[in-house]
Amino acid sequence: MKTLMNPDRISSYLNKPREDFTRKDLIRFIEKSDIEMVNFRYVGGDGKLKTLNFFIRRKSQLDRLLAAGERVDGSSIFPYIDASSSDLYVIPRYRTAYVNPFSVIPAVDMLCSYYTSDGVPLPSAPENIVRKAHQTLKKNTGLTFEAMGELEYYVLANKQYLYPNKAQKGYQTSAPFSKWENIRIEAMRLIAQTGGKIKYSHSEVGNITDVKEDMEQHEIELFPVPLEDAADQITIAKWILRMLGHKYGVTITFVPKIMLGHAGSGLHIHTRFTKNNKNVMVKSDRLSDEAKKIIAGYLSLAQSLTAFGNTVPVSYLRLVPHQEAPTNICWGDRNRSVLVRVPLGWLNTENMAKDANPREKGEMKDLMKHQTVEFRGSDGSANIYLLLAGLAVAARYGWEMKNGLALADKLYVDVNIFSDRNKKLQKNLPQLPASCWESADHLLKDRRIYERDGVFSLIAIDGLVKQLKSYNDRNLNEKLFGRKEKIKKLVAEYIHCA
């Protein structure tokens, strides 16, 4: 029996990694696989995928399409582009090509980049900003940035009474008590087939029982990949989950907070930095000074990073104590009450498999190369391209800070800051913003850092500030205190946030 080690159809057929795909490769696959359609996909100003469909009639048409792309109306995609001069090109990125698993007509989809009428990358386009952020980081530090996301979401479905699960006790529950494990497993398979690197999945804490419909939380975690690819694979993964929700007649939502008193959905980002193909996060099996400098950068810009990672008013209903969501700017080892967490590594663990399996003779070495640092503030409303770009800017900022190590030492926490006995500590730590309005103010304060070397364009920052301030959500938590119907209405408004 043959074991399918590479579920990615195009990569498997071409027998090459995605980064090596060429136009000729894709034409050959499309011809030999009887593909009838090509779909261009690109992220709009609202953070959601847009689509342009092409029915392929002849090879010359396909060749031109892949080589030259197509024109779109930028003013209908980005709010800050004027209708008087709005034409943009969308050019496919060949490495993102995948066979559409939902299309009735056999189709290959590709993510695209935006280009101006001058044939240069659109400075304000999300995929261009994350690319510039990574290039600038590499140039100035020699670091390569790898990232992956923990994609949390709720399934909203008709009530099922067999095998009930307890409220807030859903963590890693198995079927049949976990009702929607089947969607999660199918999503894993499809994400892998479209080129995503899956680590694992499980049911999450959130399980809301005292309502008319089932509300069950799940998580899919990806593997670290280069920064640009990490943004792409999270974007496709969210699309796949929503398509599966539509297929099965349930709602898949990434809304940051679905009900007060219950677990919210975050988008935790694990980050890893390499230099000369070596993980710089560890040294002598310990967290390195380089890693601490990067953490200091995350902490220094944490308040303005919320402008990219927490983009709707409901985001700030999640950032409250006792729900495994951060409120204070601090970091720690294996500590889920902090903003930046250093996950449990694989120190002194080479012989665990031999202990569990006495007949095992082999050894596992160099496990610490997998060490990451986790940024826990962001949620499913994030514009993932801008968030990862922001983290790259913050990493460089921390790398170049003169007092980075001192700041990291000052904001290190080794206790649960939400515990009653640690209230004084919590009070003395800097706070994350409490609204989109505050987030926008912090972005304005830090904008020169993000705009340095042309990474974030002025128009992108201005447009985001305008959007965040348009919610006028100052003092949101105070205004909504005790008003359940108002909260329910607000959540419903953002149930399908990007």
Summary of the structure (lengths in Angstrom):
residues: 498
radius of gyration: 22.8
end to end distance: 41.6
largest distance: 72.7
contacts: 1672
relative contact order: 0.12
helix: 41%
strand: 21%
